[in-house]
Amino acid sequence: MKLYRIGELAKAASVSERTIDYYTKLKLIAPEARTQKNYRLYSAETLNRLKRINELKQEKYTLEEIRSKLELWNNVSHEEQVTEKLTSLEIHMQRLEREVKELEPLISNMKPGQARKVFSSLMPQSLACIDALYLLINQGPFT
């Protein structure tokens, strides 16, 4: 089992060492072991946990909300986690569909050149999302 010293973990998770200290103090993460010189060592699971924390922070969750989610994840099976995430994606897609429908009247009033410009900037991002979902469904455990 690979164990990371704080600097290695910080680099792998793209966070600062101070952030790791702070999260350790808040008990969002915990060291797996200590060296003879009392350096903290963190596991690969801690790295995954830090990545989850970063994702949730990007989604604008507070640290207290993140703590609650992490506690739920600790008590939930992998199947339930996948189901929860897929449900979340479905809700997000429905919200996006509503927003697109709200845009339809605005787009229909645009000049053709303006509409093409809007679509050309949105299409690569939209297609990337659709491709990612397609890969997940066709190469994941669903096949």
C-alpha positions as CSV (number, residue, x, y, z in Angstrom):
1,M,0.0,0.0,0.0
2,K,1.4,3.4,-1.1
3,L,1.6,6.0,1.7
4,Y,2.2,9.7,0.9
5,R,4.0,12.2,3.0
6,I,2.2,15.5,3.2
7,G,4.1,17.2,0.4
8,E,3.6,14.2,-1.9
9,L,-0.1,14.1,-1.1
10,A,-0.4,17.9,-1.6
11,K,1.2,17.6,-5.1
12,A,-0.9,14.6,-6.1
13,A,-4.2,16.2,-5.0
14,S,-3.2,19.7,-6.3
15,V,-3.7,21.4,-2.9
16,S,-1.4,23.1,-0.6
17,E,0.2,21.5,2.5
18,R,-1.6,24.1,4.6
19,T,-4.9,22.9,3.1
20,I,-4.1,19.3,4.2
21,D,-3.2,20.5,7.7
22,Y,-6.5,22.4,7.8
23,Y,-8.5,19.4,6.6
24,T,-6.7,17.2,9.1
25,K,-7.5,19.6,11.9
26,L,-11.2,19.6,10.8
27,K,-11.1,15.8,10.7
28,L,-12.1,15.7,7.0
29,I,-9.0,13.5,6.5
30,A,-6.7,11.6,8.8
31,P,-3.2,10.3,8.5
32,E,-3.0,6.5,8.1
33,A,0.3,6.2,10.0
34,R,3.4,8.1,11.2
35,T,7.0,7.6,10.5
36,Q,9.7,7.2,13.2
37,K,10.4,10.9,12.9
38,N,6.6,11.5,13.4
39,Y,5.8,12.6,9.8
40,R,2.2,12.0,8.9
41,L,1.6,9.4,6.2
42,Y,-1.6,9.4,4.1
43,S,-3.1,6.6,2.1
44,A,-4.4,6.5,-1.5
45,E,-7.9,6.6,-0.1
46,T,-7.1,9.9,1.5
47,L,-6.0,11.1,-1.9
48,N,-9.3,10.0,-3.3
49,R,-11.1,11.7,-0.5
50,L,-9.2,15.0,-1.2
51,K,-10.2,14.8,-4.8
52,R,-13.9,14.4,-3.7
53,I,-13.5,17.3,-1.4
54,N,-12.1,19.4,-4.3
55,E,-15.0,18.4,-6.5
56,L,-17.5,19.4,-3.9
57,K,-15.8,22.7,-3.3
58,Q,-16.0,23.4,-7.0
59,E,-19.7,22.7,-6.8
60,K,-19.9,25.4,-4.1
61,Y,-20.6,23.2,-1.1
62,T,-19.5,24.5,2.3
63,L,-17.0,22.5,4.4
64,E,-19.8,21.5,6.8
65,E,-21.9,20.2,3.9
66,I,-18.8,18.4,2.5
67,R,-18.3,16.8,5.9
68,S,-21.9,15.5,5.9
69,K,-21.6,14.2,2.3
70,L,-18.3,12.4,3.2
71,E,-20.0,10.8,6.3
72,L,-22.8,9.6,4.1
73,W,-20.4,8.2,1.5
74,N,-18.6,6.3,4.3
75,N,-21.9,4.6,5.1
76,V,-23.0,4.0,1.5
77,S,-22.2,1.2,-0.9
78,H,-20.5,1.8,-4.2
79,E,-23.7,0.9,-6.0
80,E,-25.6,3.5,-4.0
81,Q,-22.9,6.1,-4.7
82,V,-23.2,5.5,-8.5
83,T,-27.0,5.6,-8.3
84,E,-26.9,8.9,-6.4
85,K,-24.4,10.4,-8.9
86,L,-26.4,9.3,-11.9
87,T,-29.6,10.7,-10.4
88,S,-27.8,14.0,-9.8
89,L,-26.7,14.0,-13.4
90,E,-30.2,13.3,-14.6
91,I,-31.6,16.2,-12.5
92,H,-28.8,18.4,-13.9
93,M,-29.7,17.4,-17.5
94,Q,-33.4,18.1,-16.9
95,R,-32.4,21.6,-15.6
96,L,-30.3,22.2,-18.6
97,E,-33.1,21.1,-20.9
98,R,-35.4,23.7,-19.2
99,E,-32.8,26.4,-19.6
100,V,-32.4,25.5,-23.3
101,K,-36.2,25.8,-23.8
102,E,-36.1,29.2,-22.1
103,L,-33.4,30.2,-24.6
104,E,-35.3,29.1,-27.7
105,P,-37.3,32.3,-28.1
106,L,-34.2,34.4,-27.7
107,I,-32.3,32.4,-30.3
108,S,-35.2,32.4,-32.7
109,N,-35.0,36.3,-32.7
110,M,-31.3,36.3,-33.5
111,K,-29.8,36.9,-36.9
112,P,-28.5,33.6,-38.5
113,G,-24.9,34.7,-38.1
114,Q,-25.4,35.5,-34.4
115,A,-27.1,32.1,-33.8
116,R,-24.3,30.2,-35.6
117,K,-21.7,32.0,-33.4
118,V,-23.6,31.0,-30.2
119,F,-24.0,27.4,-31.3
120,S,-20.4,27.1,-32.4
121,S,-19.1,28.1,-28.9
122,L,-21.6,25.8,-27.1
123,M,-21.4,22.7,-29.3
124,P,-17.9,21.5,-28.4
125,Q,-18.7,21.6,-24.7
126,S,-22.0,19.9,-25.1
127,L,-20.6,17.2,-27.3
128,A,-17.9,16.5,-24.8
129,C,-20.5,16.0,-22.1
130,I,-22.5,13.7,-24.3
131,D,-19.4,11.7,-25.3
132,A,-18.4,11.3,-21.7
133,L,-21.9,9.9,-20.8
134,Y,-21.8,7.7,-23.8
135,L,-18.4,6.3,-22.9
136,L,-19.6,5.7,-19.3
137,I,-22.7,3.8,-20.5
138,N,-20.9,1.8,-23.2
139,Q,-17.6,1.0,-21.5
140,G,-18.8,0.9,-17.9
141,P,-20.4,-1.9,-16.0
142,F,-23.7,-1.4,-18.0
143,T,-22.5,-3.3,-21.1
